[in-house]
Amino acid sequence: MENEISNIIIREALHIHKALGPGLLENVYKECLGHRLQQCGLDVRKEVPMPVYFDGFKMDCGYRIDLIIENIVLIEIKRVEELADIHKAQVLTYLRLSGIKLGLLINFNELYLKEGIKRIVNGL
């Protein structure tokens, strides 16, 4: 199921990038991708709060996951010169904390979007 949904997400991200190009704000890409995925009939949650549990306490630290699709794929959207290891580590941490197994890290600030898509798994 995760693979089918990730294929739809990537297809729609490529469509958005082709239509809009690089250089816009992250929020534009997030809203457009969320809209397109909803049009595909998928359940989309945006800006999902990510609490941190530490020493038995729930800490509401203000972290938010950009998009969660069908409660099984997490998407983190970036618009940076180049994805760094810390971006991948961030997605892996979100996966671990949320219990979701598949994450897509998408950097829309690429000339060719396929170079800015990273698939990150946690226990698949």
Backbone atoms as SQL, in Angstrom:
CREATE TABLE atoms (id INTEGER PRIMARY KEY, chain TEXT, resi INTEGER, resn TEXT, atom TEXT, x REAL, y REAL, z REAL);
INSERT INTO atoms VALUES
  (1, 'A', 1, 'MET', 'N', 0.810, -1.201, 0.000),
  (2, 'A', 1, 'MET', 'CA', 0.000, 0.000, 0.000),
  (3, 'A', 1, 'MET', 'C', 0.857, 1.270, 0.000),
  (4, 'A', 2, 'GLU', 'N', 1.925, 1.269, 0.835),
  (5, 'A', 2, 'GLU', 'CA', 2.800, 2.438, 0.889),
  (6, 'A', 2, 'GLU', 'C', 3.414, 2.751, -0.473),
  (7, 'A', 3, 'ASN', 'N', 3.809, 1.696, -1.210),
  (8, 'A', 3, 'ASN', 'CA', 4.434, 1.908, -2.521),
  (9, 'A', 3, 'ASN', 'C', 3.469, 2.532, -3.511),
  (10, 'A', 4, 'GLU', 'N', 2.222, 2.070, -3.530),
  (11, 'A', 4, 'GLU', 'CA', 1.231, 2.631, -4.452),
  (12, 'A', 4, 'GLU', 'C', 0.980, 4.103, -4.141),
  (13, 'A', 5, 'ILE', 'N', 0.846, 4.413, -2.846),
  (14, 'A', 5, 'ILE', 'CA', 0.603, 5.806, -2.454),
  (15, 'A', 5, 'ILE', 'C', 1.820, 6.668, -2.765),
  (16, 'A', 6, 'SER', 'N', 3.025, 6.163, -2.495),
  (17, 'A', 6, 'SER', 'CA', 4.218, 6.966, -2.790),
  (18, 'A', 6, 'SER', 'C', 4.353, 7.222, -4.289),
  (19, 'A', 7, 'ASN', 'N', 3.946, 6.269, -5.125),
  (20, 'A', 7, 'ASN', 'CA', 3.967, 6.502, -6.576),
  (21, 'A', 7, 'ASN', 'C', 3.019, 7.626, -6.973),
  (22, 'A', 8, 'ILE', 'N', 1.845, 7.662, -6.366),
  (23, 'A', 8, 'ILE', 'CA', 0.889, 8.746, -6.639),
  (24, 'A', 8, 'ILE', 'C', 1.460, 10.079, -6.179),
  (25, 'A', 9, 'ILE', 'N', 2.047, 10.102, -4.992),
  (26, 'A', 9, 'ILE', 'CA', 2.631, 11.340, -4.454),
  (27, 'A', 9, 'ILE', 'C', 3.716, 11.864, -5.385),
  (28, 'A', 10, 'ILE', 'N', 4.603, 10.987, -5.811),
  (29, 'A', 10, 'ILE', 'CA', 5.699, 11.413, -6.691),
  (30, 'A', 10, 'ILE', 'C', 5.157, 11.905, -8.023),
  (31, 'A', 11, 'ARG', 'N', 4.190, 11.201, -8.582),
  (32, 'A', 11, 'ARG', 'CA', 3.571, 11.636, -9.844),
  (33, 'A', 11, 'ARG', 'C', 2.993, 13.047, -9.706),
  (34, 'A', 12, 'GLU', 'N', 2.278, 13.291, -8.610),
  (35, 'A', 12, 'GLU', 'CA', 1.645, 14.596, -8.420),
  (36, 'A', 12, 'GLU', 'C', 2.676, 15.685, -8.118),
  (37, 'A', 13, 'ALA', 'N', 3.731, 15.348, -7.383),
  (38, 'A', 13, 'ALA', 'CA', 4.801, 16.315, -7.119),
  (39, 'A', 13, 'ALA', 'C', 5.490, 16.718, -8.418),
  (40, 'A', 14, 'LEU', 'N', 5.736, 15.744, -9.289),
  (41, 'A', 14, 'LEU', 'CA', 6.341, 16.044, -10.595),
  (42, 'A', 14, 'LEU', 'C', 5.429, 16.947, -11.421),
  (43, 'A', 15, 'HIS', 'N', 4.128, 16.699, -11.379),
  (44, 'A', 15, 'HIS', 'CA', 3.163, 17.530, -12.102),
  (45, 'A', 15, 'HIS', 'C', 3.220, 18.974, -11.598),
  (46, 'A', 16, 'ILE', 'N', 3.240, 19.143, -10.283),
  (47, 'A', 16, 'ILE', 'CA', 3.289, 20.484, -9.688),
  (48, 'A', 16, 'ILE', 'C', 4.582, 21.189, -10.074),
  (49, 'A', 17, 'HIS', 'N', 5.697, 20.479, -9.983),
  (50, 'A', 17, 'HIS', 'CA', 6.994, 21.080, -10.303),
  (51, 'A', 17, 'HIS', 'C', 7.060, 21.490, -11.769),
  (52, 'A', 18, 'LYS', 'N', 6.502, 20.669, -12.634),
  (53, 'A', 18, 'LYS', 'CA', 6.486, 21.000, -14.058),
  (54, 'A', 18, 'LYS', 'C', 5.638, 22.247, -14.315),
  (55, 'A', 19, 'ALA', 'N', 4.520, 22.360, -13.611),
  (56, 'A', 19, 'ALA', 'CA', 3.615, 23.498, -13.810),
  (57, 'A', 19, 'ALA', 'C', 4.150, 24.785, -13.186),
  (58, 'A', 20, 'LEU', 'N', 4.753, 24.702, -12.001),
  (59, 'A', 20, 'LEU', 'CA', 5.149, 25.908, -11.270),
  (60, 'A', 20, 'LEU', 'C', 6.644, 26.203, -11.311),
  (61, 'A', 21, 'GLY', 'N', 7.456, 25.150, -11.454),
  (62, 'A', 21, 'GLY', 'CA', 8.899, 25.338, -11.439),
  (63, 'A', 21, 'GLY', 'C', 9.435, 25.494, -10.028),
  (64, 'A', 22, 'PRO', 'N', 10.755, 25.603, -9.897),
  (65, 'A', 22, 'PRO', 'CA', 11.379, 25.784, -8.585),
  (66, 'A', 22, 'PRO', 'C', 11.319, 27.242, -8.144),
  (67, 'A', 23, 'GLY', 'N', 11.633, 27.483, -6.862),
  (68, 'A', 23, 'GLY', 'CA', 11.822, 28.853, -6.393),
  (69, 'A', 23, 'GLY', 'C', 10.686, 29.445, -5.580),
  (70, 'A', 24, 'LEU', 'N', 9.543, 28.764, -5.488),
  (71, 'A', 24, 'LEU', 'CA', 8.447, 29.286, -4.680),
  (72, 'A', 24, 'LEU', 'C', 8.633, 28.873, -3.225),
  (73, 'A', 25, 'LEU', 'N', 7.807, 29.407, -2.352),
  (74, 'A', 25, 'LEU', 'CA', 7.886, 29.055, -0.944),
  (75, 'A', 25, 'LEU', 'C', 7.437, 27.619, -0.706),
  (76, 'A', 26, 'GLU', 'N', 7.977, 26.998, 0.335),
  (77, 'A', 26, 'GLU', 'CA', 7.597, 25.630, 0.690),
  (78, 'A', 26, 'GLU', 'C', 6.087, 25.494, 0.841),
  (79, 'A', 27, 'ASN', 'N', 5.475, 26.492, 1.447),
  (80, 'A', 27, 'ASN', 'CA', 4.038, 26.437, 1.715),
  (81, 'A', 27, 'ASN', 'C', 3.224, 26.315, 0.428),
  (82, 'A', 28, 'VAL', 'N', 3.671, 26.940, -0.640),
  (83, 'A', 28, 'VAL', 'CA', 2.963, 26.849, -1.922),
  (84, 'A', 28, 'VAL', 'C', 2.954, 25.401, -2.401),
  (85, 'A', 29, 'TYR', 'N', 4.107, 24.770, -2.368),
  (86, 'A', 29, 'TYR', 'CA', 4.203, 23.377, -2.816),
  (87, 'A', 29, 'TYR', 'C', 3.390, 22.449, -1.911),
  (88, 'A', 30, 'LYS', 'N', 3.427, 22.713, -0.602),
  (89, 'A', 30, 'LYS', 'CA', 2.674, 21.877, 0.338),
  (90, 'A', 30, 'LYS', 'C', 1.178, 21.972, 0.054),
  (91, 'A', 31, 'GLU', 'N', 0.674, 23.175, -0.122),
  (92, 'A', 31, 'GLU', 'CA', -0.755, 23.364, -0.381),
  (93, 'A', 31, 'GLU', 'C', -1.158, 22.740, -1.717),
  (94, 'A', 32, 'CYS', 'N', -0.341, 22.943, -2.729),
  (95, 'A', 32, 'CYS', 'CA', -0.649, 22.378, -4.046),
  (96, 'A', 32, 'CYS', 'C', -0.618, 20.857, -4.019),
  (97, 'A', 33, 'LEU', 'N', 0.385, 20.290, -3.344),
  (98, 'A', 33, 'LEU', 'CA', 0.486, 18.834, -3.280),
  (99, 'A', 33, 'LEU', 'C', -0.682, 18.255, -2.479),
  (100, 'A', 34, 'GLY', 'N', -1.010, 18.887, -1.362),
  (101, 'A', 34, 'GLY', 'CA', -2.154, 18.432, -0.585),
  (102, 'A', 34, 'GLY', 'C', -3.429, 18.459, -1.404),
  (103, 'A', 35, 'HIS', 'N', -3.625, 19.526, -2.157),
  (104, 'A', 35, 'HIS', 'CA', -4.813, 19.663, -3.014),
  (105, 'A', 35, 'HIS', 'C', -4.856, 18.560, -4.069),
  (106, 'A', 36, 'ARG', 'N', -3.746, 18.348, -4.750),
  (107, 'A', 36, 'ARG', 'CA', -3.710, 17.332, -5.815),
  (108, 'A', 36, 'ARG', 'C', -3.962, 15.925, -5.258),
  (109, 'A', 37, 'LEU', 'N', -3.405, 15.644, -4.095),
  (110, 'A', 37, 'LEU', 'CA', -3.592, 14.322, -3.506),
  (111, 'A', 37, 'LEU', 'C', -5.030, 14.112, -3.038),
  (112, 'A', 38, 'GLN', 'N', -5.651, 15.168, -2.541),
  (113, 'A', 38, 'GLN', 'CA', -7.072, 15.071, -2.197),
  (114, 'A', 38, 'GLN', 'C', -7.908, 14.831, -3.447),
  (115, 'A', 39, 'GLN', 'N', -7.529, 15.469, -4.547),
  (116, 'A', 39, 'GLN', 'CA', -8.235, 15.262, -5.812),
  (117, 'A', 39, 'GLN', 'C', -8.100, 13.817, -6.288),
  (118, 'A', 40, 'CYS', 'N', -7.035, 13.152, -5.861),
  (119, 'A', 40, 'CYS', 'CA', -6.834, 11.736, -6.200),
  (120, 'A', 40, 'CYS', 'C', -7.627, 10.817, -5.268),
  (121, 'A', 41, 'GLY', 'N', -8.353, 11.402, -4.329),
  (122, 'A', 41, 'GLY', 'CA', -9.166, 10.608, -3.412),
  (123, 'A', 41, 'GLY', 'C', -8.440, 10.126, -2.174),
  (124, 'A', 42, 'LEU', 'N', -7.265, 10.678, -1.916),
  (125, 'A', 42, 'LEU', 'CA', -6.491, 10.254, -0.749),
  (126, 'A', 42, 'LEU', 'C', -6.804, 11.124, 0.465),
  (127, 'A', 43, 'ASP', 'N', -6.713, 10.527, 1.649),
  (128, 'A', 43, 'ASP', 'CA', -6.864, 11.266, 2.900),
  (129, 'A', 43, 'ASP', 'C', -5.565, 12.024, 3.156),
  (130, 'A', 44, 'VAL', 'N', -5.678, 13.337, 3.301),
  (131, 'A', 44, 'VAL', 'CA', -4.509, 14.197, 3.465),
  (132, 'A', 44, 'VAL', 'C', -4.668, 15.010, 4.744),
  (133, 'A', 45, 'ARG', 'N', -3.645, 14.937, 5.595),
  (134, 'A', 45, 'ARG', 'CA', -3.607, 15.785, 6.783),
  (135, 'A', 45, 'ARG', 'C', -2.402, 16.704, 6.651),
  (136, 'A', 46, 'LYS', 'N', -2.637, 18.006, 6.870),
  (137, 'A', 46, 'LYS', 'CA', -1.570, 19.002, 6.732),
  (138, 'A', 46, 'LYS', 'C', -1.182, 19.565, 8.094),
  (139, 'A', 47, 'GLU', 'N', 0.090, 19.909, 8.215),
  (140, 'A', 47, 'GLU', 'CA', 0.606, 20.555, 9.426),
  (141, 'A', 47, 'GLU', 'C', 0.206, 19.783, 10.677),
  (142, 'A', 48, 'VAL', 'N', 0.503, 18.493, 10.674),
  (143, 'A', 48, 'VAL', 'CA', 0.115, 17.614, 11.776),
  (144, 'A', 48, 'VAL', 'C', 1.075, 17.828, 12.955),
  (145, 'A', 49, 'PRO', 'N', 0.536, 18.194, 14.130),
  (146, 'A', 49, 'PRO', 'CA', 1.405, 18.398, 15.298),
  (147, 'A', 49, 'PRO', 'C', 2.175, 17.133, 15.647),
  (148, 'A', 50, 'MET', 'N', 3.445, 17.307, 15.995),
  (149, 'A', 50, 'MET', 'CA', 4.310, 16.185, 16.361),
  (150, 'A', 50, 'MET', 'C', 4.844, 16.433, 17.777),
  (151, 'A', 51, 'PRO', 'N', 4.139, 15.897, 18.775),
  (152, 'A', 51, 'PRO', 'CA', 4.652, 16.060, 20.141),
  (153, 'A', 51, 'PRO', 'C', 5.876, 15.178, 20.352),
  (154, 'A', 52, 'VAL', 'N', 6.658, 15.546, 21.333),
  (155, 'A', 52, 'VAL', 'CA', 7.823, 14.756, 21.718),
  (156, 'A', 52, 'VAL', 'C', 7.550, 14.223, 23.118),
  (157, 'A', 53, 'TYR', 'N', 7.741, 12.910, 23.295),
  (158, 'A', 53, 'TYR', 'CA', 7.579, 12.291, 24.606),
  (159, 'A', 53, 'TYR', 'C', 8.965, 12.074, 25.193),
  (160, 'A', 54, 'PHE', 'N', 9.177, 12.642, 26.373),
  (161, 'A', 54, 'PHE', 'CA', 10.489, 12.571, 27.009),
  (162, 'A', 54, 'PHE', 'C', 10.298, 12.437, 28.518),
  (163, 'A', 55, 'ASP', 'N', 10.978, 11.490, 29.119),
  (164, 'A', 55, 'ASP', 'CA', 10.882, 11.230, 30.556),
  (165, 'A', 55, 'ASP', 'C', 9.445, 11.037, 31.018),
  (166, 'A', 56, 'GLY', 'N', 8.637, 10.420, 30.147),
  (167, 'A', 56, 'GLY', 'CA', 7.252, 10.150, 30.503),
  (168, 'A', 56, 'GLY', 'C', 6.316, 11.329, 30.354),
  (169, 'A', 57, 'PHE', 'N', 6.796, 12.431, 29.789),
  (170, 'A', 57, 'PHE', 'CA', 5.963, 13.617, 29.617),
  (171, 'A', 57, 'PHE', 'C', 5.785, 13.939, 28.139),
  (172, 'A', 58, 'LYS', 'N', 4.620, 14.428, 27.809),
  (173, 'A', 58, 'LYS', 'CA', 4.346, 14.878, 26.447),
  (174, 'A', 58, 'LYS', 'C', 4.745, 16.346, 26.345),
  (175, 'A', 59, 'MET', 'N', 5.650, 16.623, 25.428),
  (176, 'A', 59, 'MET', 'CA', 6.141, 17.982, 25.199),
  (177, 'A', 59, 'MET', 'C', 5.584, 18.492, 23.867),
  (178, 'A', 60, 'ASP', 'N', 4.781, 19.536, 23.935),
  (179, 'A', 60, 'ASP', 'CA', 4.298, 20.163, 22.706),
  (180, 'A', 60, 'ASP', 'C', 5.298, 21.245, 22.329),
  (181, 'A', 61, 'CYS', 'N', 6.218, 20.868, 21.445),
  (182, 'A', 61, 'CYS', 'CA', 7.346, 21.733, 21.110),
  (183, 'A', 61, 'CYS', 'C', 7.136, 22.537, 19.834),
  (184, 'A', 62, 'GLY', 'N', 5.994, 22.371, 19.202),
  (185, 'A', 62, 'GLY', 'CA', 5.729, 23.144, 17.998),
  (186, 'A', 62, 'GLY', 'C', 6.140, 22.480, 16.703),
  (187, 'A', 63, 'TYR', 'N', 6.650, 21.240, 16.770),
  (188, 'A', 63, 'TYR', 'CA', 6.997, 20.542, 15.534),
  (189, 'A', 63, 'TYR', 'C', 5.725, 20.170, 14.775),
  (190, 'A', 64, 'ARG', 'N', 5.783, 20.258, 13.456),
  (191, 'A', 64, 'ARG', 'CA', 4.646, 19.897, 12.622),
  (192, 'A', 64, 'ARG', 'C', 5.146, 19.120, 11.406),
  (193, 'A', 65, 'ILE', 'N', 4.436, 18.034, 11.110),
  (194, 'A', 65, 'ILE', 'CA', 4.730, 17.260, 9.908),
  (195, 'A', 65, 'ILE', 'C', 3.982, 17.927, 8.762),
  (196, 'A', 66, 'ASP', 'N', 4.660, 18.165, 7.637),
  (197, 'A', 66, 'ASP', 'CA', 4.034, 18.877, 6.518),
  (198, 'A', 66, 'ASP', 'C', 2.762, 18.175, 6.050),
  (199, 'A', 67, 'LEU', 'N', 2.868, 16.916, 5.658),
  (200, 'A', 67, 'LEU', 'CA', 1.708, 16.173, 5.155),
  (201, 'A', 67, 'LEU', 'C', 1.786, 14.717, 5.617),
  (202, 'A', 68, 'ILE', 'N', 0.643, 14.156, 5.980),
  (203, 'A', 68, 'ILE', 'CA', 0.527, 12.723, 6.219),
  (204, 'A', 68, 'ILE', 'C', -0.591, 12.231, 5.310),
  (205, 'A', 69, 'ILE', 'N', -0.287, 11.224, 4.503),
  (206, 'A', 69, 'ILE', 'CA', -1.217, 10.700, 3.517),
  (207, 'A', 69, 'ILE', 'C', -1.693, 9.318, 3.952),
  (208, 'A', 70, 'GLU', 'N', -3.004, 9.173, 4.040),
  (209, 'A', 70, 'GLU', 'CA', -3.634, 7.891, 4.393),
  (210, 'A', 70, 'GLU', 'C', -3.083, 7.303, 5.697),
  (211, 'A', 71, 'ASN', 'N', -2.523, 8.150, 6.543),
  (212, 'A', 71, 'ASN', 'CA', -1.922, 7.732, 7.814),
  (213, 'A', 71, 'ASN', 'C', -0.786, 6.720, 7.655),
  (214, 'A', 72, 'ILE', 'N', -0.220, 6.602, 6.444),
  (215, 'A', 72, 'ILE', 'CA', 0.866, 5.636, 6.250),
  (216, 'A', 72, 'ILE', 'C', 2.080, 6.198, 5.509),
  (217, 'A', 73, 'VAL', 'N', 1.974, 7.410, 4.947),
  (218, 'A', 73, 'VAL', 'CA', 3.130, 8.030, 4.283),
  (219, 'A', 73, 'VAL', 'C', 3.257, 9.467, 4.788),
  (220, 'A', 74, 'LEU', 'N', 4.446, 9.793, 5.231),
  (221, 'A', 74, 'LEU', 'CA', 4.760, 11.126, 5.735),
  (222, 'A', 74, 'LEU', 'C', 5.536, 11.876, 4.653),
  (223, 'A', 75, 'ILE', 'N', 5.205, 13.150, 4.460),
  (224, 'A', 75, 'ILE', 'CA', 5.919, 13.959, 3.469),
  (225, 'A', 75, 'ILE', 'C', 6.507, 15.189, 4.152),
  (226, 'A', 76, 'GLU', 'N', 7.783, 15.413, 3.944),
  (227, 'A', 76, 'GLU', 'CA', 8.450, 16.630, 4.402),
  (228, 'A', 76, 'GLU', 'C', 8.904, 17.378, 3.159),
  (229, 'A', 77, 'ILE', 'N', 8.439, 18.612, 3.034),
  (230, 'A', 77, 'ILE', 'CA', 8.735, 19.424, 1.847),
  (231, 'A', 77, 'ILE', 'C', 9.818, 20.438, 2.189),
  (232, 'A', 78, 'LYS', 'N', 10.779, 20.547, 1.301),
  (233, 'A', 78, 'LYS', 'CA', 11.869, 21.515, 1.450),
  (234, 'A', 78, 'LYS', 'C', 11.986, 22.334, 0.178),
  (235, 'A', 79, 'ARG', 'N', 12.667, 23.471, 0.334),
  (236, 'A', 79, 'ARG', 'CA', 13.029, 24.311, -0.797),
  (237, 'A', 79, 'ARG', 'C', 14.399, 24.886, -0.446),
  (238, 'A', 80, 'VAL', 'N', 15.400, 24.025, -0.604),
  (239, 'A', 80, 'VAL', 'CA', 16.763, 24.373, -0.218),
  (240, 'A', 80, 'VAL', 'C', 17.701, 24.157, -1.404),
  (241, 'A', 81, 'GLU', 'N', 18.893, 24.721, -1.307),
  (242, 'A', 81, 'GLU', 'CA', 19.876, 24.545, -2.369),
  (243, 'A', 81, 'GLU', 'C', 20.196, 23.077, -2.582),
  (244, 'A', 82, 'GLU', 'N', 20.359, 22.355, -1.473),
  (245, 'A', 82, 'GLU', 'CA', 20.710, 20.935, -1.548),
  (246, 'A', 82, 'GLU', 'C', 20.235, 20.246, -0.278),
  (247, 'A', 83, 'LEU', 'N', 19.668, 19.060, -0.436),
  (248, 'A', 83, 'LEU', 'CA', 19.275, 18.292, 0.746),
  (249, 'A', 83, 'LEU', 'C', 20.526, 17.871, 1.501),
  (250, 'A', 84, 'ALA', 'N', 20.469, 18.015, 2.817),
  (251, 'A', 84, 'ALA', 'CA', 21.592, 17.638, 3.677),
  (252, 'A', 84, 'ALA', 'C', 21.210, 16.407, 4.496),
  (253, 'A', 85, 'ASP', 'N', 22.198, 15.783, 5.078),
  (254, 'A', 85, 'ASP', 'CA', 21.947, 14.612, 5.921),
  (255, 'A', 85, 'ASP', 'C', 20.984, 14.938, 7.058),
  (256, 'A', 86, 'ILE', 'N', 21.032, 16.172, 7.563),
  (257, 'A', 86, 'ILE', 'CA', 20.152, 16.550, 8.671),
  (258, 'A', 86, 'ILE', 'C', 18.679, 16.541, 8.240),
  (259, 'A', 87, 'HIS', 'N', 18.393, 16.833, 6.978),
  (260, 'A', 87, 'HIS', 'CA', 17.015, 16.770, 6.482),
  (261, 'A', 87, 'HIS', 'C', 16.515, 15.327, 6.489),
  (262, 'A', 88, 'LYS', 'N', 17.382, 14.417, 6.070),
  (263, 'A', 88, 'LYS', 'CA', 17.023, 12.991, 6.080),
  (264, 'A', 88, 'LYS', 'C', 16.845, 12.501, 7.516),
  (265, 'A', 89, 'ALA', 'N', 17.716, 12.943, 8.416),
  (266, 'A', 89, 'ALA', 'CA', 17.615, 12.561, 9.821),
  (267, 'A', 89, 'ALA', 'C', 16.317, 13.099, 10.436),
  (268, 'A', 90, 'GLN', 'N', 15.924, 14.300, 10.043),
  (269, 'A', 90, 'GLN', 'CA', 14.677, 14.878, 10.529),
  (270, 'A', 90, 'GLN', 'C', 13.492, 13.998, 10.147),
  (271, 'A', 91, 'VAL', 'N', 13.443, 13.563, 8.892),
  (272, 'A', 91, 'VAL', 'CA', 12.346, 12.707, 8.441),
  (273, 'A', 91, 'VAL', 'C', 12.371, 11.381, 9.181),
  (274, 'A', 92, 'LEU', 'N', 13.539, 10.805, 9.358),
  (275, 'A', 92, 'LEU', 'CA', 13.645, 9.543, 10.088),
  (276, 'A', 92, 'LEU', 'C', 13.156, 9.704, 11.535),
  (277, 'A', 93, 'THR', 'N', 13.486, 10.814, 12.166),
  (278, 'A', 93, 'THR', 'CA', 13.002, 11.085, 13.527),
  (279, 'A', 93, 'THR', 'C', 11.492, 11.210, 13.541),
  (280, 'A', 94, 'TYR', 'N', 10.920, 11.944, 12.575),
  (281, 'A', 94, 'TYR', 'CA', 9.459, 12.071, 12.492),
  (282, 'A', 94, 'TYR', 'C', 8.803, 10.704, 12.290),
  (283, 'A', 95, 'LEU', 'N', 9.420, 9.860, 11.467),
  (284, 'A', 95, 'LEU', 'CA', 8.882, 8.519, 11.253),
  (285, 'A', 95, 'LEU', 'C', 8.883, 7.728, 12.563),
  (286, 'A', 96, 'ARG', 'N', 9.985, 7.786, 13.251),
  (287, 'A', 96, 'ARG', 'CA', 10.109, 7.057, 14.517),
  (288, 'A', 96, 'ARG', 'C', 9.080, 7.535, 15.536),
  (289, 'A', 97, 'LEU', 'N', 8.946, 8.854, 15.681),
  (290, 'A', 97, 'LEU', 'CA', 8.027, 9.422, 16.667),
  (291, 'A', 97, 'LEU', 'C', 6.566, 9.205, 16.301),
  (292, 'A', 98, 'SER', 'N', 6.266, 9.163, 15.013),
  (293, 'A', 98, 'SER', 'CA', 4.868, 9.024, 14.572),
  (294, 'A', 98, 'SER', 'C', 4.434, 7.569, 14.415),
  (295, 'A', 99, 'GLY', 'N', 5.406, 6.659, 14.290),
  (296, 'A', 99, 'GLY', 'CA', 5.078, 5.259, 14.051),
  (297, 'A', 99, 'GLY', 'C', 4.803, 4.949, 12.588),
  (298, 'A', 100, 'ILE', 'N', 4.971, 5.939, 11.719),
  (299, 'A', 100, 'ILE', 'CA', 4.795, 5.742, 10.277),
  (300, 'A', 100, 'ILE', 'C', 6.079, 5.134, 9.724),
  (301, 'A', 101, 'LYS', 'N', 5.950, 4.279, 8.729),
  (302, 'A', 101, 'LYS', 'CA', 7.112, 3.541, 8.227),
  (303, 'A', 101, 'LYS', 'C', 7.762, 4.151, 6.982),
  (304, 'A', 102, 'LEU', 'N', 7.022, 4.946, 6.202),
  (305, 'A', 102, 'LEU', 'CA', 7.571, 5.492, 4.960),
  (306, 'A', 102, 'LEU', 'C', 7.457, 7.007, 4.929),
  (307, 'A', 103, 'GLY', 'N', 8.562, 7.643, 4.592),
  (308, 'A', 103, 'GLY', 'CA', 8.584, 9.091, 4.445),
  (309, 'A', 103, 'GLY', 'C', 9.174, 9.471, 3.108),
  (310, 'A', 104, 'LEU', 'N', 8.658, 10.558, 2.560),
  (311, 'A', 104, 'LEU', 'CA', 9.224, 11.144, 1.341),
  (312, 'A', 104, 'LEU', 'C', 9.724, 12.539, 1.678),
  (313, 'A', 105, 'LEU', 'N', 10.974, 12.793, 1.381),
  (314, 'A', 105, 'LEU', 'CA', 11.592, 14.101, 1.533),
  (315, 'A', 105, 'LEU', 'C', 11.671, 14.678, 0.134),
  (316, 'A', 106, 'ILE', 'N', 10.968, 15.794, -0.094),
  (317, 'A', 106, 'ILE', 'CA', 10.886, 16.353, -1.442),
  (318, 'A', 106, 'ILE', 'C', 11.412, 17.783, -1.428),
  (319, 'A', 107, 'ASN', 'N', 12.491, 18.011, -2.186),
  (320, 'A', 107, 'ASN', 'CA', 13.067, 19.343, -2.336),
  (321, 'A', 107, 'ASN', 'C', 12.629, 19.920, -3.679),
  (322, 'A', 108, 'PHE', 'N', 11.703, 20.873, -3.631),
  (323, 'A', 108, 'PHE', 'CA', 11.177, 21.464, -4.854),
  (324, 'A', 108, 'PHE', 'C', 12.133, 22.472, -5.480),
  (325, 'A', 109, 'ASN', 'N', 13.259, 22.752, -4.839),
  (326, 'A', 109, 'ASN', 'CA', 14.205, 23.732, -5.378),
  (327, 'A', 109, 'ASN', 'C', 15.274, 23.044, -6.224),
  (328, 'A', 110, 'GLU', 'N', 14.827, 22.204, -7.124),
  (329, 'A', 110, 'GLU', 'CA', 15.710, 21.486, -8.043),
  (330, 'A', 110, 'GLU', 'C', 15.284, 21.780, -9.474),
  (331, 'A', 111, 'LEU', 'N', 16.246, 21.807, -10.372),
  (332, 'A', 111, 'LEU', 'CA', 15.918, 21.972, -11.778),
  (333, 'A', 111, 'LEU', 'C', 15.115, 20.767, -12.268),
  (334, 'A', 112, 'TYR', 'N', 15.535, 19.572, -11.863),
  (335, 'A', 112, 'TYR', 'CA', 14.822, 18.335, -12.169),
  (336, 'A', 112, 'TYR', 'C', 14.379, 17.723, -10.839),
  (337, 'A', 113, 'LEU', 'N', 13.084, 17.727, -10.589),
  (338, 'A', 113, 'LEU', 'CA', 12.569, 17.330, -9.282),
  (339, 'A', 113, 'LEU', 'C', 12.991, 15.922, -8.887),
  (340, 'A', 114, 'LYS', 'N', 13.127, 15.020, -9.847),
  (341, 'A', 114, 'LYS', 'CA', 13.485, 13.639, -9.488),
  (342, 'A', 114, 'LYS', 'C', 14.788, 13.587, -8.697),
  (343, 'A', 115, 'GLU', 'N', 15.655, 14.578, -8.868),
  (344, 'A', 115, 'GLU', 'CA', 16.903, 14.637, -8.109),
  (345, 'A', 115, 'GLU', 'C', 16.679, 15.087, -6.666),
  (346, 'A', 116, 'GLY', 'N', 15.503, 15.636, -6.381),
  (347, 'A', 116, 'GLY', 'CA', 15.218, 16.148, -5.050),
  (348, 'A', 116, 'GLY', 'C', 14.244, 15.299, -4.249),
  (349, 'A', 117, 'ILE', 'N', 13.993, 14.074, -4.690),
  (350, 'A', 117, 'ILE', 'CA', 13.064, 13.187, -3.983),
  (351, 'A', 117, 'ILE', 'C', 13.848, 12.062, -3.314),
  (352, 'A', 118, 'LYS', 'N', 13.696, 11.963, -2.012),
  (353, 'A', 118, 'LYS', 'CA', 14.370, 10.910, -1.233),
  (354, 'A', 118, 'LYS', 'C', 13.309, 10.107, -0.496),
  (355, 'A', 119, 'ARG', 'N', 13.395, 8.802, -0.613),
  (356, 'A', 119, 'ARG', 'CA', 12.499, 7.875, 0.069),
  (357, 'A', 119, 'ARG', 'C', 13.228, 7.398, 1.330),
  (358, 'A', 120, 'ILE', 'N', 12.586, 7.545, 2.464),
  (359, 'A', 120, 'ILE', 'CA', 13.197, 7.197, 3.743),
  (360, 'A', 120, 'ILE', 'C', 12.270, 6.221, 4.461),
  (361, 'A', 121, 'VAL', 'N', 12.830, 5.100, 4.879),
  (362, 'A', 121, 'VAL', 'CA', 12.001, 4.072, 5.514),
  (363, 'A', 121, 'VAL', 'C', 12.450, 3.840, 6.950),
  (364, 'A', 122, 'ASN', 'N', 11.474, 3.453, 7.764),
  (365, 'A', 122, 'ASN', 'CA', 11.717, 3.125, 9.162),
  (366, 'A', 122, 'ASN', 'C', 11.122, 1.760, 9.430),
  (367, 'A', 123, 'GLY', 'N', 11.893, 0.726, 9.220),
  (368, 'A', 123, 'GLY', 'CA', 11.459, -0.614, 9.552),
  (369, 'A', 123, 'GLY', 'C', 10.610, -1.317, 8.520),
  (370, 'A', 124, 'LEU', 'N', 10.595, -0.859, 7.276),
  (371, 'A', 124, 'LEU', 'CA', 9.813, -1.561, 6.235),
  (372, 'A', 124, 'LEU', 'C', 10.582, -2.769, 5.740);
